[in-house]
Amino acid sequence: MNRFFLIILFTLIALLLWNIPLVSAQFSEAGVEKFRVPVEAPEFALTDLSGSKISLKELRGKVIVLNFFATW
């Protein structure tokens, strides 16, 4: 079992490293680059599952994960 795990782990790492130049080339071809000056996110508010409003301003300084999910 241990050997099987190592083979899978090595394969996954090799695949990830193989794709780095491809992903980097796609970003540079699309003209995507890091912001040189930090940019603040626009202010917006959302309704949570309990029905109360949460604004981005209230969460300043906290880690926020936005999941944009759509069913087409």
N, CA, C and O atoms as a printed pandas DataFrame, in Angstrom:
     atom_number atom_name residue_name chain_id  residue_number  x_coord  y_coord  z_coord
0              1         N          MET        A               1    0.818   -1.195    0.000
1              2        CA          MET        A               1    0.000    0.000    0.000
2              3         C          MET        A               1    0.865    1.264    0.000
3              4         O          MET        A               1    0.551    2.243   -0.677
4              5         N          ASN        A               2    1.935    1.228    0.753
5              6        CA          ASN        A               2    2.808    2.381    0.843
6              7         C          ASN        A               2    3.466    2.683   -0.503
7              8         O          ASN        A               2    3.595    3.846   -0.885
8              9         N          ARG        A               3    3.878    1.646   -1.215
9             10        CA          ARG        A               3    4.521    1.832   -2.519
10            11         C          ARG        A               3    3.527    2.395   -3.538
11            12         O          ARG        A               3    3.868    3.260   -4.345
12            13         N          PHE        A               4    2.304    1.892   -3.486
13            14        CA          PHE        A               4    1.249    2.385   -4.378
14            15         C          PHE        A               4    0.999    3.876   -4.139
15            16         O          PHE        A               4    0.860    4.647   -5.088
16            17         N          PHE        A               5    0.943    4.275   -2.873
17            18        CA          PHE        A               5    0.746    5.680   -2.522
18            19         C          PHE        A               5    1.875    6.539   -3.073
19            20         O          PHE        A               5    1.619    7.623   -3.598
20            21         N          LEU        A               6    3.106    6.084   -2.965
21            22        CA          LEU        A               6    4.249    6.848   -3.466
22            23         C          LEU        A               6    4.207    6.987   -4.986
23            24         O          LEU        A               6    4.554    8.041   -5.520
24            25         N          ILE        A               7    3.790    5.945   -5.679
25            26        CA          ILE        A               7    3.687    6.007   -7.143
26            27         C          ILE        A               7    2.629    7.021   -7.553
27            28         O          ILE        A               7    2.850    7.823   -8.461
28            29         N          ILE        A               8    1.476    6.987   -6.883
29            30        CA          ILE        A               8    0.411    7.951   -7.181
30            31         C          ILE        A               8    0.877    9.369   -6.882
31            32         O          ILE        A               8    0.660   10.277   -7.684
32            33         N          LEU        A               9    1.514    9.562   -5.737
33            34        CA          LEU        A               9    2.003   10.890   -5.357
34            35         C          LEU        A               9    3.027   11.414   -6.362
35            36         O          LEU        A               9    2.955   12.574   -6.768
36            37         N          PHE        A              10    3.960   10.590   -6.758
37            38        CA          PHE        A              10    4.972   10.987   -7.730
38            39         C          PHE        A              10    4.324   11.352   -9.065
39            40         O          PHE        A              10    4.711   12.335   -9.697
40            41         N          THR        A              11    3.344   10.567   -9.489
41            42        CA          THR        A              11    2.646   10.835  -10.753
42            43         C          THR        A              11    1.917   12.167  -10.705
43            44         O          THR        A              11    1.988   12.946  -11.656
44            45         N          LEU        A              12    1.220   12.439   -9.611
45            46        CA          LEU        A              12    0.503   13.713   -9.477
46            47         C          LEU        A              12    1.462   14.906   -9.473
47            48         O          LEU        A              12    1.191   15.925  -10.108
48            49         N          ILE        A              13    2.564   14.780   -8.768
49            50        CA          ILE        A              13    3.553   15.865   -8.738
50            51         C          ILE        A              13    4.144   16.081  -10.128
51            52         O          ILE        A              13    4.325   17.223  -10.550
52            53         N          ALA        A              14    4.445   15.007  -10.839
53            54        CA          ALA        A              14    5.002   15.126  -12.194
54            55         C          ALA        A              14    4.006   15.817  -13.122
55            56         O          ALA        A              14    4.394   16.673  -13.916
56            57         N          LEU        A              15    2.730   15.454  -13.030
57            58        CA          LEU        A              15    1.716   16.099  -13.880
58            59         C          LEU        A              15    1.572   17.579  -13.561
59            60         O          LEU        A              15    1.442   18.400  -14.469
60            61         N          LEU        A              16    1.594   17.923  -12.283
61            62        CA          LEU        A              16    1.499   19.333  -11.903
62            63         C          LEU        A              16    2.691   20.139  -12.417
63            64         O          LEU        A              16    2.522   21.238  -12.944
64            65         N          LEU        A              17    3.889   19.591  -12.261
65            66        CA          LEU        A              17    5.084   20.301  -12.718
66            67         C          LEU        A              17    5.129   20.405  -14.235
67            68         O          LEU        A              17    5.652   21.384  -14.767
68            69         N          TRP        A              18    4.596   19.426  -14.937
69            70        CA          TRP        A              18    4.589   19.427  -16.383
70            71         C          TRP        A              18    3.705   20.553  -16.922
71            72         O          TRP        A              18    4.004   21.118  -17.974
72            73         N          ASN        A              19    2.621   20.886  -16.215
73            74        CA          ASN        A              19    1.669   21.886  -16.679
74            75         C          ASN        A              19    2.059   23.321  -16.347
75            76         O          ASN        A              19    1.443   24.248  -16.871
76            77         N          ILE        A              20    3.053   23.537  -15.502
77            78        CA          ILE        A              20    3.422   24.900  -15.113
78            79         C          ILE        A              20    3.798   25.765  -16.319
79            80         O          ILE        A              20    3.278   26.876  -16.428
80            81         N          PRO        A              21    4.671   25.324  -17.229
81            82        CA          PRO        A              21    4.991   26.186  -18.382
82            83         C          PRO        A              21    3.774   26.461  -19.267
83            84         O          PRO        A              21    3.636   27.561  -19.803
84            85         N          LEU        A              22    2.906   25.490  -19.420
85            86        CA          LEU        A              22    1.713   25.674  -20.241
86            87         C          LEU        A              22    0.785   26.719  -19.644
87            88         O          LEU        A              22    0.295   27.595  -20.357
88            89         N          VAL        A              23    0.543   26.636  -18.353
89            90        CA          VAL        A              23   -0.333   27.605  -17.680
90            91         C          VAL        A              23    0.293   28.987  -17.716
91            92         O          VAL        A              23   -0.398   29.974  -17.967
92            93         N          SER        A              24    1.580   29.067  -17.473
93            94        CA          SER        A              24    2.272   30.354  -17.505
94            95         C          SER        A              24    2.182   30.987  -18.893
95            96         O          SER        A              24    1.968   32.193  -19.011
96            97         N          ALA        A              25    2.341   30.189  -19.931
97            98        CA          ALA        A              25    2.245   30.700  -21.301
98            99         C          ALA        A              25    0.834   31.191  -21.608
99           100         O          ALA        A              25    0.667   32.206  -22.284
100          101         N          GLN        A              26   -0.176   30.485  -21.120
101          102        CA          GLN        A              26   -1.559   30.906  -21.364
102          103         C          GLN        A              26   -1.853   32.237  -20.692
103          104         O          GLN        A              26   -2.524   33.088  -21.276
104          105         N          PHE        A              27   -1.361   32.430  -19.469
105          106        CA          PHE        A              27   -1.588   33.695  -18.782
106          107         C          PHE        A              27   -0.888   34.844  -19.494
107          108         O          PHE        A              27   -1.471   35.916  -19.656
108          109         N          SER        A              28    0.353   34.637  -19.921
109          110        CA          SER        A              28    1.063   35.736  -20.579
110          111         C          SER        A              28    0.474   36.017  -21.959
111          112         O          SER        A              28    0.448   37.170  -22.391
112          113         N          GLU        A              29    0.000   34.985  -22.659
113          114        CA          GLU        A              29   -0.629   35.187  -23.961
114          115         C          GLU        A              29   -1.926   35.984  -23.828
115          116         O          GLU        A              29   -2.269   36.778  -24.703
116          117         N          ALA        A              30   -2.637   35.766  -22.732
117          118        CA          ALA        A              30   -3.900   36.476  -22.502
118          119         C          ALA        A              30   -3.666   37.878  -21.941
119          120         O          ALA        A              30   -4.612   38.652  -21.793
120          121         N          GLY        A              31   -2.423   38.205  -21.632
121          122        CA          GLY        A              31   -2.122   39.532  -21.103
122          123         C          GLY        A              31   -2.440   39.670  -19.624
123          124         O          GLY        A              31   -2.587   40.788  -19.129
124          125         N          VAL        A              32   -2.548   38.551  -18.906
125          126        CA          VAL        A              32   -2.855   38.576  -17.481
126          127         C          VAL        A              32   -1.547   38.694  -16.716
127          128         O          VAL        A              32   -0.610   37.927  -16.934
128          129         N          GLU        A              33   -1.501   39.663  -15.823
129          130        CA          GLU        A              33   -0.324   39.812  -14.980
130          131         C          GLU        A              33   -0.761   40.265  -13.600
131          132         O          GLU        A              33   -1.898   40.695  -13.407
132          133         N          LYS        A              34    0.151   40.164  -12.639
133          134        CA          LYS        A              34   -0.168   40.577  -11.278
134          135         C          LYS        A              34   -0.350   42.087  -11.223
135          136         O          LYS        A              34    0.260   42.830  -11.993
136          137         N          PHE        A              35   -1.201   42.530  -10.299
137          138        CA          PHE        A              35   -1.352   43.965  -10.082
138          139         C          PHE        A              35   -0.076   44.504   -9.454
139          140         O          PHE        A              35    0.454   43.927   -8.505
140          141         N          ARG        A              36    0.404   45.600   -9.985
141          142        CA          ARG        A              36    1.596   46.227   -9.398
142          143         C          ARG        A              36    1.226   46.996   -8.143
143          144         O          ARG        A              36    2.003   47.060   -7.191
144          145         N          VAL        A              37    0.038   47.579   -8.147
145          146        CA          VAL        A              37   -0.475   48.308   -6.997
146          147         C          VAL        A              37   -1.723   47.564   -6.518
147          148         O          VAL        A              37   -2.593   47.254   -7.331
148          149         N          PRO        A              38   -1.831   47.271   -5.224
149          150        CA          PRO        A              38   -3.026   46.565   -4.749
150          151         C          PRO        A              38   -4.306   47.313   -5.112
151          152         O          PRO        A              38   -4.366   48.540   -5.028
152          153         N          VAL        A              39   -5.304   46.574   -5.506
153          154        CA          VAL        A              39   -6.589   47.146   -5.901
154          155         C          VAL        A              39   -7.649   46.642   -4.927
155          156         O          VAL        A              39   -7.741   45.441   -4.671
156          157         N          GLU        A              40   -8.443   47.553   -4.389
157          158        CA          GLU        A              40   -9.501   47.150   -3.469
158          159         C          GLU        A              40  -10.698   46.622   -4.245
159          160         O          GLU        A              40  -11.017   47.103   -5.332
160          161         N          ALA        A              41  -11.340   45.639   -3.673
161          162        CA          ALA        A              41  -12.535   45.056   -4.287
162          163         C          ALA        A              41  -13.686   46.058   -4.197
163          164         O          ALA        A              41  -13.750   46.840   -3.248
164          165         N          PRO        A              42  -14.583   46.041   -5.162
165          166        CA          PRO        A              42  -15.738   46.942   -5.094
166          167         C          PRO        A              42  -16.647   46.564   -3.926
167          168         O          PRO        A              42  -16.721   45.400   -3.531
168          169         N          GLU        A              43  -17.330   47.555   -3.388
169          170        CA          GLU        A              43  -18.235   47.322   -2.265
170          171         C          GLU        A              43  -19.509   46.648   -2.751
171          172         O          GLU        A              43  -20.113   47.087   -3.730
172          173         N          PHE        A              44  -19.918   45.586   -2.071
173          174        CA          PHE        A              44  -21.184   44.938   -2.378
174          175         C          PHE        A              44  -21.699   44.235   -1.131
175          176         O          PHE        A              44  -20.945   43.995   -0.188
176          177         N          ALA        A              45  -22.977   43.910   -1.131
177          178        CA          ALA        A              45  -23.603   43.206   -0.012
178          179         C          ALA        A              45  -24.392   42.024   -0.566
179          180         O          ALA        A              45  -24.951   42.085   -1.660
180          181         N          LEU        A              46  -24.422   40.956    0.211
181          182        CA          LEU        A              46  -25.146   39.753   -0.161
182          183         C          LEU        A              46  -26.045   39.323    0.994
183          184         O          LEU        A              46  -25.825   39.700    2.145
184          185         N          THR        A              47  -27.037   38.546    0.675
185          186        CA          THR        A              47  -27.917   37.990    1.694
186          187         C          THR        A              47  -27.448   36.578    2.010
187          188         O          THR        A              47  -27.271   35.763    1.105
188          189         N          ASP        A              48  -27.245   36.281    3.312
189          190        CA          ASP        A              48  -26.809   34.936    3.678
190          191         C          ASP        A              48  -28.002   33.992    3.788
191          192         O          ASP        A              48  -29.139   34.392    3.535
192          193         N          LEU        A              49  -27.747   32.760    4.158
193          194        CA          LEU        A              49  -28.801   31.746    4.195
194          195         C          LEU        A              49  -29.876   32.037    5.236
195          196         O          LEU        A              49  -31.007   31.570    5.108
196          197         N          SER        A              50  -29.526   32.814    6.275
197          198        CA          SER        A              50  -30.523   33.139    7.298
198          199         C          SER        A              50  -31.322   34.384    6.947
199          200         O          SER        A              50  -32.238   34.755    7.681
200          201         N          GLY        A              51  -30.993   35.034    5.838
201          202        CA          GLY        A              51  -31.744   36.204    5.382
202          203         C          GLY        A              51  -31.151   37.542    5.784
203          204         O          GLY        A              51  -31.693   38.581    5.407
204          205         N          SER        A              52  -30.054   37.556    6.538
205          206        CA          SER        A              52  -29.448   38.834    6.921
206          207         C          SER        A              52  -28.417   39.267    5.871
207          208         O          SER        A              52  -27.824   38.440    5.178
208          209         N          LYS        A              53  -28.225   40.576    5.777
209          210        CA          LYS        A              53  -27.287   41.137    4.794
210          211         C          LYS        A              53  -25.869   41.143    5.366
211          212         O          LYS        A              53  -25.654   41.458    6.537
212          213         N          ILE        A              54  -24.915   40.790    4.517
213          214        CA          ILE        A              54  -23.494   40.840    4.860
214          215         C          ILE        A              54  -22.816   41.677    3.796
215          216         O          ILE        A              54  -22.947   41.404    2.603
216          217         N          SER        A              55  -22.086   42.703    4.232
217          218        CA          SER        A              55  -21.372   43.531    3.258
218          219         C          SER        A              55  -19.884   43.203    3.302
219          220         O          SER        A              55  -19.365   42.742    4.319
220          221         N          LEU        A              56  -19.225   43.441    2.210
221          222        CA          LEU        A              56  -17.789   43.187    2.132
222          223         C          LEU        A              56  -17.034   44.093    3.092
223          224         O          LEU        A              56  -15.995   43.706    3.627
224          225         N          LYS        A              57  -17.546   45.291    3.312
225          226        CA          LYS        A              57  -16.896   46.252    4.200
226          227         C          LYS        A              57  -16.837   45.723    5.642
227          228         O          LYS        A              57  -15.866   45.971    6.356
228          229         N          GLU        A              58  -17.878   44.996    6.063
229          230        CA          GLU        A              58  -17.910   44.435    7.413
230          231         C          GLU        A              58  -16.850   43.361    7.614
231          232         O          GLU        A              58  -16.417   43.119    8.740
232          233         N          LEU        A              59  -16.433   42.724    6.543
233          234        CA          LEU        A              59  -15.492   41.607    6.617
234          235         C          LEU        A              59  -14.051   42.025    6.340
235          236         O          LEU        A              59  -13.187   41.168    6.155
236          237         N          ARG        A              60  -13.785   43.307    6.308
237          238        CA          ARG        A              60  -12.434   43.798    6.004
238          239         C          ARG        A              60  -11.414   43.208    6.971
239          240         O          ARG        A              60  -11.625   43.211    8.184
240          241         N          GLY        A              61  -10.310   42.705    6.431
241          242        CA          GLY        A              61   -9.249   42.115    7.232
242          243         C          GLY        A              61   -9.392   40.619    7.436
243          244         O          GLY        A              61   -8.494   39.983    7.988
244          245         N          LYS        A              62  -10.504   40.047    7.001
245          246        CA          LYS        A              62  -10.725   38.612    7.134
246          247         C          LYS        A              62  -10.535   37.943    5.775
247          248         O          LYS        A              62  -10.661   38.584    4.731
248          249         N          VAL        A              63  -10.233   36.659    5.802
249          250        CA          VAL        A              63  -10.091   35.898    4.570
250          251         C          VAL        A              63  -11.487   35.584    4.043
251          252         O          VAL        A              63  -12.341   35.092    4.780
252          253         N          ILE        A              64  -11.711   35.872    2.763
253          254        CA          ILE        A              64  -13.013   35.662    2.143
254          255         C          ILE        A              64  -12.827   34.785    0.915
255          256         O          ILE        A              64  -11.960   35.051    0.082
256          257         N          VAL        A              65  -13.634   33.748    0.805
257          258        CA          VAL        A              65  -13.610   32.879   -0.365
258          259         C          VAL        A              65  -14.941   33.047   -1.078
259          260         O          VAL        A              65  -15.998   32.762   -0.515
260          261         N          LEU        A              66  -14.883   33.509   -2.316
261          262        CA          LEU        A              66  -16.093   33.667   -3.120
262          263         C          LEU        A              66  -16.194   32.495   -4.072
263          264         O          LEU        A              66  -15.247   32.191   -4.796
264          265         N          ASN        A              67  -17.322   31.849   -4.071
265          266        CA          ASN        A              67  -17.555   30.714   -4.953
266          267         C          ASN        A              67  -18.658   31.108   -5.927
267          268         O          ASN        A              67  -19.830   31.166   -5.555
268          269         N          PHE        A              68  -18.285   31.373   -7.157
269          270        CA          PHE        A              68  -19.264   31.726   -8.188
270          271         C          PHE        A              68  -19.703   30.427   -8.858
271          272         O          PHE        A              68  -18.966   29.844   -9.653
272          273         N          PHE        A              69  -20.891   29.993   -8.531
273          274        CA          PHE        A              69  -21.397   28.716   -9.005
274          275         C          PHE        A              69  -22.601   28.962   -9.907
275          276         O          PHE        A              69  -23.487   29.751   -9.579
276          277         N          ALA        A              70  -22.619   28.295  -11.016
277          278        CA          ALA        A              70  -23.749   28.441  -11.932
278          279         C          ALA        A              70  -24.081   27.084  -12.524
279          280         O          ALA        A              70  -23.195   26.268  -12.780
280          281         N          THR        A              71  -25.350   26.858  -12.733
281          282        CA          THR        A              71  -25.764   25.661  -13.456
282          283         C          THR        A              71  -26.289   26.125  -14.796
283          284         O          THR        A              71  -27.237   26.907  -14.860
284          285         N          TRP        A              72  -25.705   25.668  -15.821
285          286        CA          TRP        A              72  -26.071   26.137  -17.157
286          287         C          TRP        A              72  -27.094   25.243  -17.755
287          288         O          TRP        A              72  -27.532   25.472  -18.882
